[in-house]
Amino acid sequence: MMLINAATADQDDQCTVEDWMAYDKAVREAGVWVSGESLADLVTATTVRVDRDGVRTVTDGPYAETREVLGGFYVIDVPDLDVALDWAARCPGARGGGSVVVRPIADFGA
């Protein structure tokens, strides 16, 4: 899975819609795309925390002090980490202050 941590709007070198469309097309045409989604704007986020006593606290937004926000994800099916890293490096979200975190999906033998 590639988790796309998009740069916030105040950072330079933002990628364009056309960049994303081209990348999405390349992933699909290469036959490695499994699934993926863009997330709604950060202002729609709600955070839930449960303390040790089981009391739930719900707040609007993540309020993380960061210059990146989770913008979406791709699940790709590739033979190894090196190929996954190549696709991550091509992702527009890796540019301009953003990053792409590559992690395997856990297999619990289900």
N, C-alpha and C positions, 0 to 999 in steps of 0.2 A: 504494500500500500504506500502510496506517495501522499503525504499530508502537505498541503500547500499553505505555507504561512506567508500570506501576502503582505507586502510593504504597506504601511499606512499612507494616506493621501499626501502627507507633508513631505514624503521622500521623493527624490528625483528618479527618473528613468522608469516611469510606470509603463507597463506593457499595454498594448492596445487590444481591443476586441478582436481585431484581425489576427494578432499574434496568437490569441487563445484559439480562434477558429482553426488556424493552420496547424497548431499543435494537436488539437483534438482530432483533426482529420488524419494527421500522421500516425497517431497512436492507433486509431481504428483501422487504417489501411495496412498497418504493419501486423495486424491480427493479435496484438498483445492486450488490447482493451478488454477488461472484464466488466467494470462498472465505474461510475464516477459522478460526482455532483458538485455544483457550486452551492455555497451556503448563502442564505439571505444576509442582508446587511447586519453588521454588528449590533446596531441599535435594537434589533429584534431578539437578541439573546437574553436568556434568563438563566441565572445560576442557582442551583440547589445545593445546599450543604446540610448534612445531618451530623449533629454533635454526638458525643459519647452516650448521652442520655436518650438518644433517638429523636431529639427535637429538630424539626426541619425549619431551615431559614431559606426563604426565596428572595432573591434580589434581581433587579433589572440589570442586565449586562454582566460581562465578566470582570470589568474594572481592573484588568491586568495592566500593569505599568510596563508596557512593551511597545516596540515600534512595529510589531508584526501581529496579525490576527489570522486565525485559521479561516481560510477562504474557501476551501473545498478539498476534494481528494480524487485520486484516481486509484483504482485497483487494476493492476496489470499482471499478466501471467508471462513471466520471462524465466529463462533457464537458470539464472544466477544473479548474484548481487551486482556484479560488474555491469551487466546489461541493464539492470534496474537503475544503477547510478548514471548510466549514459542517458536513459530516458529522463531522469530527474534533471540532469544538466541542461537538457533541451527545453524543459518546461519554462514558459514565460514567468511563472511565479518565482523562479530562482534568481531572477534578475532584479536590479534596482532596489536592493535592500531586503528583498524577500528571501525565502528559503524553501526547500522541499525536503521534508524528512522522509527517509525510506525505511520502512519496517516490514518484516514479514508478518503475514496473518497467522495467528496461533492455530495450531492443529491439536485439538484435544482428543483426537482419535474417535470422534463421534461417528 
